[in-house]
Amino acid sequence: MNMFVEINGNRLHVEVLGDAPGKPTMIVHHGAPGLGSMAEPRAAFAPFADDYRVVVFDARGSGVSEGNEPFTHEQWAADVDGLREWAGAERIVMAGGSYGGFIAMEYAIRYPDRVSALVLRDTAADNANQELALNNALASARVEIDRVKLDRIMSGTVRDDDDLRDCWAEILPLYDHDLDWAKVRQRVADTPYRYGTHNFAFAVNQPNYDIKSLLPGISCPTLVTVGRHDWITPVSCSETIAALIPDARLVVFEHSGHSPQIEEAERFQRVVRDFLAGVPASRA
């Protein structure tokens, strides 16, 4: 089912996969606010619709969802809880990758009684990854990055949607383990651009982002996944998360960059299924 649903005064573009009675609910949050959409979590988590009601959506201000401010982590987490309530689920498996992992962790912190398990992918618990990413981008032997465009997209100071597209095209070759220029060009063409959302996320949210001290309070089973060659949220970021969440398991994908759910899809799905199979039925 693909529809628009009003959540907290904002129309969200939502799709429910595997919508059968009795299945536990999984909500998956996409990354890259202002650039991301439900397309990525739909592709990665649609295979789990055999056992779960998988809810994917364009977050407030992203994709084709309505863009009523604020674009804060608090609001995005509240929107997840609104979706949970709309779906009629007492508890959910919460999943998120990259920036969506920020929101997944914050949801588990803010709504601990609503989360049965947490699935994270290539994410970070503070803004230290910004400097690591900058250094990795400038040191890359793959492409020569335009420092001015890199600084604009990383600092949230892009001028408009066209500028966001140009800056996005500049850094996209860094993301995958194996560079495929045809895929890069296609992704640039397919991305929905919402520069205001992106700028708020990176100019306002990111400078103050640090939830490390709150991670020990996450009590649900947690899976932390990351690509070995991730340039923007390197393995060290996931190691920090896994060390701080008491019931966390870390899995590194050796042949992936920022997207093991795509680059090693079969193994990613197997790892997630094995993890979820170990979640006590009383929690799910």
C-alpha positions, -999 to 999 in steps of 0.1 A, spaced: 0 0 0 13 34 -10 -4 65 4 -2 99 21 -8 99 58 -11 130 80 13 126 110 17 154 135 3 180 111 25 169 82 15 147 52 40 118 49 44 96 19 42 61 33 43 25 19 35 -6 39 50 -38 26 37 -72 38 5 -57 53 -10 -89 68 -27 -92 102 -6 -105 130 28 -96 117 52 -76 139 59 -41 126 92 -28 114 97 9 106 127 19 85 141 54 83 160 66 53 192 86 54 203 119 39 175 144 49 167 165 19 183 139 -4 170 105 8 136 89 3 118 57 10 134 41 -22 165 30 -3 148 13 27 121 -2 4 148 -19 -17 168 -30 13 140 -42 36 112 -53 12 125 -89 15 116 -88 52 79 -84 43 75 -121 45 78 -119 83 71 -82 91 48 -54 82 76 -31 69 67 6 70 89 28 48 83 65 42 97 98 30 105 118 62 92 152 68 109 175 43 123 147 21 111 129 -10 76 139 -18 64 143 18 52 177 30 79 199 45 65 217 75 93 227 99 109 220 122 134 195 108 148 186 142 157 151 155 130 155 181 103 161 155 115 133 132 115 109 161 80 121 170 69 114 134 82 78 137 61 74 169 31 89 150 36 63 123 39 35 149 5 46 164 -11 49 130 1 14 122 -15 1 154 17 -14 168 26 -14 205 62 -21 197 83 -20 166 116 -30 152 133 3 145 158 4 116 178 32 101 209 38 80 233 68 79 214 99 91 184 76 95 205 58 121 207 90 140 169 91 142 166 54 149 189 57 179 171 89 191 138 71 188 150 42 209 163 68 235 131 89 235 106 60 233 123 30 249 91 11 257 81 11 220 112 -6 206 117 -43 205 149 -43 185 172 -17 168 189 -23 134 216 3 125 236 7 93 266 30 87 258 56 112 274 76 141 266 87 176 281 122 173 294 147 148 330 135 149 324 117 117 323 151 99 361 156 103 368 120 95 347 122 63 364 154 52 398 139 56 387 107 38 372 127 9 403 149 4 427 119 6 407 98 -19 427 85 -48 395 77 -67 384 113 -76 397 148 -70 370 165 -49 361 201 -53 368 214 -17 343 243 -21 314 220 -30 324 195 -3 324 222 23 290 235 12 272 202 13 289 191 46 282 224 63 246 228 50 251 260 31 240 249 -4 222 277 -23 193 259 -39 182 225 -52 204 228 -83 234 236 -61 226 206 -39 225 184 -70 259 196 -81 274 191 -46 258 157 -43 272 146 -77 306 157 -65 308 134 -35 287 104 -48 317 86 -63 331 82 -28 302 61 -15 304 26 -31 332 0 -27 333 -4 -64 329 28 -85 304 25 -113 300 59 -131 267 48 -147 252 41 -113 265 74 -100 248 94 -129 216 74 -124 215 82 -87 221 119 -93 192 118 -117 169 99 -94 175 118 -62 147 141 -49 164 174 -39 151 194 -9 179 218 -1 161 235 29 158 203 47 194 193 40 207 227 51 188 226 84 201 190 91 237 199 85 239 235 96 217 233 127 213 197 139 248 184 131 270 209 150 253 199 183 248 162 177 263 140 203 242 112 219 271 90 232 262 96 268 226 84 262 235 51 244 240 30 275 203 37 283 192 18 251 180 -16 265 168 -34 234 189 -58 214 208 -38 188 225 -48 155 252 -24 143 263 -29 107 289 -10 86 309 -13 54 346 -16 59 353 11 33 327 36 44 342 71 39 315 92 56 307 72 88 338 50 91 339 17 110 352 35 142 319 53 145 300 19 146 326 5 170 318 34 194 280 27 191 284 -10 197 307 -4 227 282 19 244 249 1 238 248 -28 263 231 -54 242 247 -46 208 263 -67 181 287 -53 155 290 -68 120 315 -53 95 309 -59 58 344 -63 42 334 -56 6 312 -26 11 314 12 13 285 31 28 258 7 16 263 -29 26 225 -34 23 230 -30 -15 266 -40 -20 264 -72 0 226 -75 0 224 -113 4 247 -113 34 231 -82 49 196 -98 48 210 -130 63 227 -111 92 196 -91 99 173 -122 99 197 -141 122 197 -111 146 159 -107 146 154 -145 151 173 -141 184 150 -113 197 129 -128 224 93 -133 213 81 -114 244 99 -83 232 86 -86 196 
